[in-house]
Amino acid sequence: MVYARTTGKARFEPRDSAASLAMGLGNTIAGVLFAGITAAWLTFIQQFALFDIGYVWWAWIAAFVLDDFTYYWSHRWAHTVRWFWADHVVHHSSQHYNLTTALRQPWFTVFTFKFMWLGSWLVLLGFPPVIIAFVGSLNLIYQFWIHTEAITRMPRWFEAVMNTPSHHRVHHATNPIYLDRNYAGVFIIWDKMFGTFQPELDEERCRYGIVKNLGTWNPLRISLHEWWGIAKDVAGSKSPKDALGYIFAPPGWSPDGSRMTSKTIKEIWEAERRDGGARADSEPTAGSRLPAE
């Protein structure tokens, strides 16, 4: 807040931050309530582990790296499968980018059953659940500080390997060039390995939010809007296939193509740019023709 008001380089809205804090509080309560389920599940499947790695020193390092690899893919699926997006969209719903945005977290993650699959493969490989819980917490702690506009760039070597404020600003941006990029939690190398990396461009300032913004600071609406959208679409679907598409296809999918996924948005923007009909900093994501995702 101080940085935003003294430099004018960042945007801060007290009501937006209050909504983010409310979402964070609800997420914490939900996490406490369902922590026992996660612990019970991981403890149960531990008996089927292929190896008994134990608590040797290198296990903590290996688990941290492998957990971040897992985070990359789960985060990527959260943007490409609508059922997971309904949960994750909460975090992207702010049109501002500051440390309170990091706390804007969902209340109903339990419906995605992430507790059953996110760390399960590491436990089945032989890592103790305690290690998985510890490194997962470290991953989230690391991600807190990168939600800021106060830091422009880190040293080049750091930017090359680690996720940074610059890289994560790209991830939160709705500019077509930035959509569905930089899924990393800690190590940006995953995005570079799997073709989803996009550097922040000085000439393309990030615009934050979702492709059709909610226009509300009501925590309940922020938390439920996409779940409600899925329910309405499924109720109005004309076939079981369409219903499944509304649930598991990418956000913005529709049977008749009347809505646009992020892939479609990018394709249209790239075509317009090639044809000279749009500037590099064009703003198609601000239009009413886009889906409420």
Secondary structure, DSSP 4 states (H G I P E B T S, - for coil): -HHHHHHSSS---HHHHHHHHHHHHHHHHHHHHHHHHHHHHHHHHGGG-S---TT-HHHHHHHHHHHHHHHHHHHHHHHHSHHHHHHHHHHH--SS-SHHHHT---S-GGGGTHHHHTTHHHHHHT--HHHHHHHHHHHHHHHHTTS-SS-----HHHHHHB--HHHHHHHHB-SGGGTT----SSBTHHHHHTT---PPPTTS---BS-SS------HHHHHHHHHHHHHHHHHT-SSHHHHHHHHHSPTT--TTS-S--HHHHHHHHHHHHHTT-S-TT--GGGSTTS---
